[in-house]
C-alpha cells in the first residue's frame, strides 16, 4: 500500500506541475542511472515436508541499484533487494531474504520521456529465519532468476519514475541450523534434506535519477 500511495502522489505532482519540455532522447549510450523503490511480492511456497501443506506467502520489498547504458536501448546493472516476510507485531519470529543480482534490460518502446523495457535479473539470495523464544536460527543460500518488464517516465532529462513487474523463482536446497547442520525430514522412513522454493509475482515502483 505504501508503494501505491507513493506512486499516486508522484503522478499527482506530475499532473499539477505539468509543463512543456523540450523533446529529448531518454535513452542515450553511456547514461548512468540509479534507482530506489518499494514493492510487494506474492509467492507460492513449496517444500518437501509431507506433514505440512504448500501455502502462499507475501513479502515487502526494499530495492535499490544502478545501471549503465552500454547501447542506446540496452543497459546493464546491479540491484539489491531486501524481502521481509510477515510476522505478528509482537512475535519473536523474524524472517527475511537478501538478494544481490545483475540485470540486463532492453528498451522495446522509446517515446519522448516514456519507455517500456523487458529483461532479466539473476543473482544470489540468502534466507534467514530466527525465533528468539525458542532460540532457533536457520539460514540458507541459493541462486535466483527473475524475468522483468517495466515502464519508465521522465519529467525532465534527469528525474523519473518507474513501475516494474517480475516473476521471481528460487529454491533453497540446503537449510542449516545455528550449528551449521542441515535440517532434515523423514519421507517414508528415509531422511532427506529439507528444502523450500519461492515462486511468484512482484510489483515495484520508485524513483530514477539519470546522469
C-alpha positions as CSV (number, residue, x, y, z in Angstrom):
1,X,0.0,0.0,0.0
2,X,2.8,2.4,0.8
3,X,4.3,1.9,-2.7
4,X,0.9,2.6,-4.3
5,X,0.5,5.7,-2.3
6,X,3.9,7.0,-3.3
7,X,3.1,6.3,-7.0
8,X,-0.2,8.2,-6.8
9,X,1.5,11.1,-5.1
10,X,4.1,11.3,-7.8
11,X,1.6,11.2,-10.6
12,X,-0.5,13.9,-8.9
13,X,2.6,16.1,-8.6
14,X,3.3,15.5,-12.3
15,X,-0.2,16.5,-13.2
16,X,-0.3,19.6,-11.1
17,X,3.1,20.9,-12.3
18,X,2.8,19.7,-15.9
19,X,4.6,21.9,-18.4
20,X,6.1,21.7,-21.8
21,X,9.6,20.3,-22.0
22,X,11.9,20.3,-25.0
23,X,11.9,17.0,-26.6
24,X,14.9,14.8,-25.7
25,X,16.0,11.2,-26.0
26,X,15.6,9.5,-22.7
27,X,17.8,6.6,-23.9
28,X,21.4,7.5,-24.6
29,X,24.5,5.4,-24.6
30,X,26.8,6.0,-21.6
31,X,24.0,7.2,-19.4
32,X,24.2,6.2,-15.7
33,X,21.0,5.6,-13.8
34,X,20.4,5.0,-10.1
35,X,17.1,3.9,-8.6
36,X,15.3,3.2,-5.4
37,X,11.9,1.6,-4.9
38,X,9.5,-0.2,-2.7
39,X,7.2,-3.1,-3.6
40,X,5.3,-6.2,-2.7
41,X,5.8,-9.9,-3.7
42,X,3.2,-12.7,-3.5
43,X,4.8,-16.1,-3.6
44,X,3.9,-19.8,-3.8
45,X,5.8,-21.5,-1.1
46,X,6.7,-25.1,-1.9
47,X,8.6,-27.6,0.2
48,X,9.2,-31.4,0.6
49,X,7.6,-31.8,4.1
50,X,4.8,-34.3,3.7
51,X,3.3,-33.3,7.0
52,X,2.8,-29.6,6.0
53,X,0.8,-28.1,3.2
54,X,2.1,-25.9,0.4
55,X,1.0,-22.3,1.0
56,X,1.1,-18.7,-0.2
57,X,3.2,-16.0,1.5
58,X,4.0,-12.4,0.9
59,X,6.9,-10.0,1.4
60,X,7.5,-6.3,1.4
61,X,10.5,-5.3,-0.8
62,X,13.1,-2.6,-0.5
63,X,15.1,-2.2,-3.7
64,X,18.0,0.0,-4.9
65,X,20.6,-0.3,-7.6
66,X,22.4,1.3,-10.5
67,X,22.7,0.6,-14.2
68,X,24.6,1.8,-17.3
69,X,23.5,2.1,-20.9
70,X,26.1,0.1,-23.0
71,X,23.9,0.9,-26.1
72,X,21.0,3.3,-26.7
73,X,18.4,0.6,-25.9
74,X,20.4,-1.7,-23.6
75,X,21.5,-1.2,-20.1
76,X,23.1,-3.5,-17.5
77,X,23.5,-3.0,-13.8
78,X,23.2,-4.4,-10.3
79,X,20.3,-4.4,-7.8
80,X,20.0,-5.2,-4.1
81,X,16.6,-6.3,-2.6
82,X,15.6,-7.0,0.9
83,X,12.5,-9.1,1.3
84,X,10.7,-9.0,4.7
85,X,8.2,-11.8,5.3
86,X,5.2,-11.2,7.6
87,X,5.1,-11.9,11.3
88,X,2.9,-10.8,14.2
89,X,3.8,-7.4,15.5
90,X,4.7,-8.8,19.0
91,X,6.2,-12.0,17.6
92,X,9.7,-13.1,18.4
93,X,9.9,-14.6,14.9
94,X,11.7,-12.8,12.1
95,X,12.3,-14.0,8.5
96,X,13.8,-12.2,5.5
97,X,15.9,-12.6,2.3
98,X,18.6,-10.5,0.8
99,X,19.1,-10.5,-3.0
100,X,22.1,-9.3,-5.0
101,X,21.7,-9.6,-8.7
102,X,22.9,-8.5,-12.1
103,X,20.3,-7.1,-14.5
104,X,20.0,-6.6,-18.3
105,X,17.2,-4.5,-19.8
106,X,16.2,-4.0,-23.4
107,X,14.0,-1.0,-24.1
108,X,11.5,-2.0,-26.7
109,X,9.4,1.2,-26.9
110,X,11.0,4.7,-26.8
111,X,8.8,7.7,-26.8
112,X,9.7,11.2,-25.6
113,X,10.1,10.8,-21.8
114,X,8.3,7.4,-21.8
115,X,9.8,3.9,-22.3
116,X,8.9,0.2,-21.9
117,X,11.5,-2.5,-21.3
118,X,11.9,-6.2,-20.8
119,X,14.8,-8.0,-19.3
120,X,16.0,-10.4,-16.5
121,X,17.9,-10.3,-13.2
122,X,20.0,-13.3,-11.9
123,X,22.0,-13.5,-8.8
124,X,22.4,-14.8,-5.3
125,X,19.9,-14.9,-2.4
126,X,20.3,-15.6,1.3
127,X,17.4,-16.6,3.6
128,X,17.3,-16.2,7.4
129,X,14.7,-17.2,10.0
130,X,15.0,-16.6,13.7
131,X,12.8,-17.3,16.7
132,X,14.1,-15.6,19.9
133,X,11.7,-17.5,22.2
134,X,13.0,-20.9,21.1
135,X,16.5,-19.8,20.3
136,X,16.0,-21.1,16.7
137,X,18.0,-19.8,13.8
138,X,18.1,-21.3,10.3
139,X,19.9,-19.9,7.2
140,X,20.3,-20.8,3.6
141,X,21.7,-19.5,0.3
142,X,20.9,-20.1,-3.3
143,X,20.6,-18.6,-6.8
144,X,17.5,-16.8,-8.2
145,X,16.2,-15.8,-11.6
146,X,13.7,-13.0,-12.3
147,X,12.3,-12.1,-15.7
148,X,11.2,-8.5,-15.7
149,X,9.0,-6.0,-17.6
150,X,8.8,-2.3,-16.7
151,X,7.7,1.2,-17.6
152,X,9.7,4.4,-17.1
153,X,8.6,8.1,-17.4
154,X,10.9,11.1,-17.1
155,X,9.7,14.6,-16.2
156,X,13.0,16.1,-17.3
157,X,16.3,14.9,-18.5
158,X,17.4,13.5,-15.1
159,X,14.4,12.6,-12.8
160,X,11.8,10.0,-13.5
161,X,9.7,7.2,-12.1
162,X,9.4,3.5,-12.9
163,X,7.0,0.6,-12.4
164,X,8.3,-2.9,-12.7
165,X,6.7,-6.3,-12.5
166,X,8.5,-9.6,-12.4
167,X,8.4,-13.3,-11.9
168,X,10.7,-14.5,-9.1
169,X,12.0,-18.0,-8.5
170,X,14.5,-19.5,-6.1
171,X,14.9,-22.8,-4.3
172,X,16.9,-23.3,-1.1
173,X,18.2,-26.8,-1.3
174,X,20.2,-26.9,1.9
175,X,18.9,-25.1,5.1
176,X,21.1,-25.2,8.1
177,X,20.6,-24.5,11.8
178,X,22.8,-22.4,14.1
179,X,25.3,-25.3,14.4
180,X,25.6,-25.4,10.6
181,X,23.8,-28.8,10.5
182,X,21.3,-29.3,7.6
183,X,17.6,-29.6,8.5
184,X,16.2,-33.0,7.7
185,X,12.8,-34.6,7.4
186,X,11.6,-38.2,7.2
187,X,9.9,-39.2,4.0
188,X,8.6,-42.7,4.0
189,X,11.1,-43.6,6.6
190,X,14.0,-42.1,4.7
191,X,15.9,-39.0,5.8
192,X,16.2,-36.1,3.3
193,X,17.4,-32.5,3.5
194,X,14.5,-30.1,3.9
195,X,14.1,-27.6,1.1
196,X,11.8,-24.7,0.2
197,X,11.1,-22.9,-3.0
198,X,9.6,-19.5,-3.7
199,X,7.9,-18.6,-6.9
200,X,5.6,-15.7,-7.7
201,X,5.0,-12.2,-8.9
202,X,6.4,-8.9,-7.6
203,X,5.5,-5.3,-8.2
204,X,7.8,-2.4,-7.5
205,X,7.6,1.4,-8.1
206,X,10.1,4.1,-7.4
207,X,12.4,6.9,-8.5
208,X,15.0,7.2,-11.2
209,X,18.0,9.6,-11.3
210,X,19.9,9.7,-14.6
211,X,23.3,11.3,-15.2
